[in-house]
Amino acid sequence: MSLPTSETIPDDFNALSPAQKRRIRYAIKRASETEVQVFLTELKRRATPSFEFFLLSVLGSLISAVAILLDSSLLLFAAAIASPFLVPITGLALSPALKSISFFLKSLISIVICAAVYFVGGILAGLISRLLPIKTLTQLPLITSSNWISWLVLIAAAILCAFFFVRHENNPRLI
Protein backbone atom coordinates (compact mmCIF):
# COMPACT_ATOMS: atom_id res chain seq x y z
CA MET A 1 0.00 0.00 0.00
CA SER A 2 1.43 3.35 -0.97
CA LEU A 3 0.27 6.66 0.35
CA PRO A 4 -0.08 9.57 -2.05
CA THR A 5 2.74 12.04 -1.72
CA SER A 6 2.25 15.72 -1.76
CA GLU A 7 4.83 18.42 -2.13
CA THR A 8 4.78 20.83 0.76
CA ILE A 9 5.84 24.39 0.24
CA PRO A 10 7.60 25.97 3.21
CA ASP A 11 6.24 29.26 4.51
CA ASP A 12 9.67 30.85 4.78
CA PHE A 13 11.06 32.28 1.54
CA ASN A 14 14.62 31.36 2.54
CA ALA A 15 13.63 27.71 3.00
CA LEU A 16 12.45 27.39 -0.62
CA SER A 17 14.52 25.74 -3.31
CA PRO A 18 16.43 28.02 -5.72
CA ALA A 19 14.00 27.18 -8.55
CA GLN A 20 10.98 28.16 -6.41
CA LYS A 21 12.71 31.42 -5.42
CA ARG A 22 13.34 32.23 -9.10
CA ARG A 23 9.65 31.56 -9.97
CA ILE A 24 8.49 33.85 -7.14
CA ARG A 25 10.88 36.62 -8.19
CA TYR A 26 9.71 36.27 -11.79
CA ALA A 27 6.07 36.41 -10.71
CA ILE A 28 6.77 39.61 -8.78
CA LYS A 29 8.48 41.18 -11.81
CA ARG A 30 5.59 40.34 -14.10
CA ALA A 31 2.84 41.34 -11.66
CA SER A 32 0.16 43.51 -13.14
CA GLU A 33 -0.27 47.14 -12.15
CA THR A 34 -3.41 46.24 -10.19
CA GLU A 35 -1.57 43.60 -8.17
CA VAL A 36 1.24 46.05 -7.39
CA GLN A 37 -1.29 48.69 -6.31
CA VAL A 38 -3.05 46.20 -4.02
CA PHE A 39 0.32 45.28 -2.52
CA LEU A 40 1.28 48.95 -1.97
CA THR A 41 -2.16 49.74 -0.54
CA GLU A 42 -1.75 46.96 2.02
CA LEU A 43 1.71 48.26 2.95
CA LYS A 44 0.21 51.75 3.27
CA ARG A 45 -2.46 50.44 5.62
CA ARG A 46 0.16 48.79 7.81
CA ALA A 47 2.36 51.91 7.85
CA THR A 48 -0.47 54.26 8.80
CA PRO A 49 -0.39 55.19 12.51
CA SER A 50 -3.54 54.21 14.38
CA PHE A 51 -4.98 55.02 17.79
CA GLU A 52 -2.87 52.20 19.21
CA PHE A 53 0.26 53.96 17.90
CA PHE A 54 -0.55 57.17 19.75
CA LEU A 55 -1.56 55.27 22.89
CA LEU A 56 1.75 53.39 22.88
CA SER A 57 3.57 56.69 22.31
CA VAL A 58 2.00 58.13 25.45
CA LEU A 59 2.84 54.94 27.35
CA GLY A 60 6.45 55.05 26.14
CA SER A 61 6.69 58.71 27.11
CA LEU A 62 5.42 57.97 30.61
CA ILE A 63 7.84 55.07 31.00
CA SER A 64 10.75 57.27 29.86
CA ALA A 65 9.73 60.01 32.29
CA VAL A 66 9.69 57.50 35.14
CA ALA A 67 13.04 56.10 33.95
CA ILE A 68 14.58 59.58 34.03
CA LEU A 69 13.16 60.26 37.48
CA LEU A 70 14.41 56.93 38.84
CA ASP A 71 17.71 57.15 36.91
CA SER A 72 17.11 53.67 35.57
CA SER A 73 18.74 52.60 32.32
CA LEU A 74 16.66 49.41 32.25
CA LEU A 75 13.38 51.38 32.32
CA LEU A 76 14.72 53.71 29.62
CA PHE A 77 15.48 50.68 27.48
CA ALA A 78 11.94 49.37 28.14
CA ALA A 79 10.56 52.76 27.06
CA ALA A 80 12.54 52.55 23.83
CA ILE A 81 11.10 49.10 23.16
CA ALA A 82 7.54 50.20 24.02
CA SER A 83 7.62 53.23 21.74
CA PRO A 84 6.34 52.57 18.22
CA PHE A 85 8.10 55.53 16.62
CA LEU A 86 9.29 53.52 13.62
CA VAL A 87 5.77 53.10 12.18
CA PRO A 88 5.53 56.66 10.78
CA ILE A 89 9.18 56.57 9.73
CA THR A 90 8.41 53.46 7.70
CA GLY A 91 5.43 55.30 6.21
CA LEU A 92 7.66 58.24 5.40
CA ALA A 93 10.06 55.94 3.56
CA LEU A 94 7.17 54.23 1.76
CA SER A 95 5.50 57.44 0.56
CA PRO A 96 7.70 57.94 -2.57
CA ALA A 97 6.73 54.45 -3.78
CA LEU A 98 3.08 55.31 -3.26
CA LYS A 99 3.48 58.70 -4.96
CA SER A 100 1.21 60.20 -2.33
CA ILE A 101 1.93 63.58 -0.83
CA SER A 102 -1.00 63.24 1.58
CA PHE A 103 0.44 59.99 2.98
CA PHE A 104 3.84 61.68 3.28
CA LEU A 105 2.27 64.56 5.21
CA LYS A 106 0.30 62.18 7.47
CA SER A 107 3.50 60.30 8.30
CA LEU A 108 5.40 63.52 8.90
CA ILE A 109 2.65 64.89 11.16
CA SER A 110 2.60 61.58 13.07
CA ILE A 111 6.34 61.89 13.67
CA VAL A 112 5.89 65.46 14.90
CA ILE A 113 3.03 64.42 17.23
CA CYS A 114 5.10 61.52 18.58
CA ALA A 115 8.06 63.86 19.18
CA ALA A 116 5.77 66.36 20.91
CA VAL A 117 4.40 63.63 23.19
CA TYR A 118 7.93 62.67 24.21
CA PHE A 119 8.92 66.32 24.61
CA VAL A 120 5.96 66.93 26.94
CA GLY A 121 6.85 63.76 28.87
CA GLY A 122 10.41 65.08 29.29
CA ILE A 123 9.13 68.46 30.46
CA LEU A 124 6.88 66.77 33.02
CA ALA A 125 9.78 64.64 34.25
CA GLY A 126 11.92 67.77 34.59
CA LEU A 127 9.22 69.62 36.51
CA ILE A 128 8.64 66.67 38.83
CA SER A 129 12.39 66.26 39.39
CA ARG A 130 12.55 69.83 40.75
CA LEU A 131 9.93 68.95 43.35
CA LEU A 132 11.54 65.70 44.46
CA PRO A 133 14.87 65.36 46.24
CA ILE A 134 16.67 63.42 43.50
CA LYS A 135 20.37 62.65 43.62
CA THR A 136 22.65 63.38 40.69
CA LEU A 137 21.81 61.44 37.54
CA THR A 138 24.46 58.83 36.81
CA GLN A 139 22.90 56.62 34.12
CA LEU A 140 21.40 59.24 31.81
CA PRO A 141 24.71 60.82 30.67
CA LEU A 142 26.05 57.35 29.89
CA ILE A 143 23.00 56.45 27.81
CA THR A 144 22.78 59.71 25.88
CA SER A 145 26.47 59.78 24.93
CA SER A 146 27.31 58.64 21.42
CA ASN A 147 29.49 55.55 21.22
CA TRP A 148 29.73 52.48 19.02
CA ILE A 149 27.35 50.44 21.19
CA SER A 150 24.63 53.09 20.79
CA TRP A 151 25.07 53.00 17.04
CA LEU A 152 24.90 49.20 16.99
CA VAL A 153 21.65 49.27 18.98
CA LEU A 154 20.23 51.87 16.57
CA ILE A 155 21.19 49.79 13.53
CA ALA A 156 19.77 46.63 15.13
CA ALA A 157 16.49 48.43 15.90
CA ALA A 158 16.19 49.62 12.29
CA ILE A 159 16.86 46.12 10.95
CA LEU A 160 14.33 44.58 13.35
CA CYS A 161 11.73 47.18 12.34
CA ALA A 162 12.18 46.36 8.65
CA PHE A 163 12.16 42.62 9.38
CA PHE A 164 8.95 42.70 11.45
CA PHE A 165 7.28 45.03 8.96
CA VAL A 166 7.95 42.64 6.09
CA ARG A 167 7.52 39.37 8.01
CA HIS A 168 4.16 40.27 9.53
CA GLU A 169 1.73 37.36 9.88
CA ASN A 170 -0.73 38.95 7.43
CA ASN A 171 1.87 39.72 4.82
CA PRO A 172 0.54 41.29 1.61
CA ARG A 173 1.32 39.04 -1.32
CA LEU A 174 1.77 39.67 -5.01
CA ILE A 175 1.30 36.04 -6.01
C-alpha positions in Angstrom: 0.0 0.0 0.0 1.4 3.3 -1.0 0.3 6.7 0.3 -0.1 9.6 -2.1 2.7 12.0 -1.7 2.2 15.7 -1.8 4.8 18.4 -2.1 4.8 20.8 0.8 5.8 24.4 0.2 7.6 26.0 3.2 6.2 29.3 4.5 9.7 30.9 4.8 11.1 32.3 1.5 14.6 31.4 2.5 13.6 27.7 3.0 12.5 27.4 -0.6 14.5 25.7 -3.3 16.4 28.0 -5.7 14.0 27.2 -8.5 11.0 28.2 -6.4 12.7 31.4 -5.4 13.3 32.2 -9.1 9.7 31.6 -10.0 8.5 33.8 -7.1 10.9 36.6 -8.2 9.7 36.3 -11.8 6.1 36.4 -10.7 6.8 39.6 -8.8 8.5 41.2 -11.8 5.6 40.3 -14.1 2.8 41.3 -11.7 0.2 43.5 -13.1 -0.3 47.1 -12.2 -3.4 46.2 -10.2 -1.6 43.6 -8.2 1.2 46.0 -7.4 -1.3 48.7 -6.3 -3.0 46.2 -4.0 0.3 45.3 -2.5 1.3 48.9 -2.0 -2.2 49.7 -0.5 -1.7 47.0 2.0 1.7 48.3 2.9 0.2 51.7 3.3 -2.5 50.4 5.6 0.2 48.8 7.8 2.4 51.9 7.9 -0.5 54.3 8.8 -0.4 55.2 12.5 -3.5 54.2 14.4 -5.0 55.0 17.8 -2.9 52.2 19.2 0.3 54.0 17.9 -0.6 57.2 19.7 -1.6 55.3 22.9 1.8 53.4 22.9 3.6 56.7 22.3 2.0 58.1 25.5 2.8 54.9 27.4 6.4 55.0 26.1 6.7 58.7 27.1 5.4 58.0 30.6 7.8 55.1 31.0 10.7 57.3 29.9 9.7 60.0 32.3 9.7 57.5 35.1 13.0 56.1 33.9 14.6 59.6 34.0 13.2 60.3 37.5 14.4 56.9 38.8 17.7 57.2 36.9 17.1 53.7 35.6 18.7 52.6 32.3 16.7 49.4 32.2 13.4 51.4 32.3 14.7 53.7 29.6 15.5 50.7 27.5 11.9 49.4 28.1 10.6 52.8 27.1 12.5 52.6 23.8 11.1 49.1 23.2 7.5 50.2 24.0 7.6 53.2 21.7 6.3 52.6 18.2 8.1 55.5 16.6 9.3 53.5 13.6 5.8 53.1 12.2 5.5 56.7 10.8 9.2 56.6 9.7 8.4 53.5 7.7 5.4 55.3 6.2 7.7 58.2 5.4 10.1 55.9 3.6 7.2 54.2 1.8 5.5 57.4 0.6 7.7 57.9 -2.6 6.7 54.5 -3.8 3.1 55.3 -3.3 3.5 58.7 -5.0 1.2 60.2 -2.3 1.9 63.6 -0.8 -1.0 63.2 1.6 0.4 60.0 3.0 3.8 61.7 3.3 2.3 64.6 5.2 0.3 62.2 7.5 3.5 60.3 8.3 5.4 63.5 8.9 2.6 64.9 11.2 2.6 61.6 13.1 6.3 61.9 13.7 5.9 65.5 14.9 3.0 64.4 17.2 5.1 61.5 18.6 8.1 63.9 19.2 5.8 66.4 20.9 4.4 63.6 23.2 7.9 62.7 24.2 8.9 66.3 24.6 6.0 66.9 26.9 6.9 63.8 28.9 10.4 65.1 29.3 9.1 68.5 30.5 6.9 66.8 33.0 9.8 64.6 34.2 11.9 67.8 34.6 9.2 69.6 36.5 8.6 66.7 38.8 12.4 66.3 39.4 12.6 69.8 40.7 9.9 69.0 43.3 11.5 65.7 44.5 14.9 65.4 46.2 16.7 63.4 43.5 20.4 62.6 43.6 22.7 63.4 40.7 21.8 61.4 37.5 24.5 58.8 36.8 22.9 56.6 34.1 21.4 59.2 31.8 24.7 60.8 30.7 26.1 57.3 29.9 23.0 56.4 27.8 22.8 59.7 25.9 26.5 59.8 24.9 27.3 58.6 21.4 29.5 55.6 21.2 29.7 52.5 19.0 27.3 50.4 21.2 24.6 53.1 20.8 25.1 53.0 17.0 24.9 49.2 17.0 21.7 49.3 19.0 20.2 51.9 16.6 21.2 49.8 13.5 19.8 46.6 15.1 16.5 48.4 15.9 16.2 49.6 12.3 16.9 46.1 10.9 14.3 44.6 13.4 11.7 47.2 12.3 12.2 46.4 8.7 12.2 42.6 9.4 9.0 42.7 11.4 7.3 45.0 9.0 8.0 42.6 6.1 7.5 39.4 8.0 4.2 40.3 9.5 1.7 37.4 9.9 -0.7 39.0 7.4 1.9 39.7 4.8 0.5 41.3 1.6 1.3 39.0 -1.3 1.8 39.7 -5.0 1.3 36.0 -6.0 
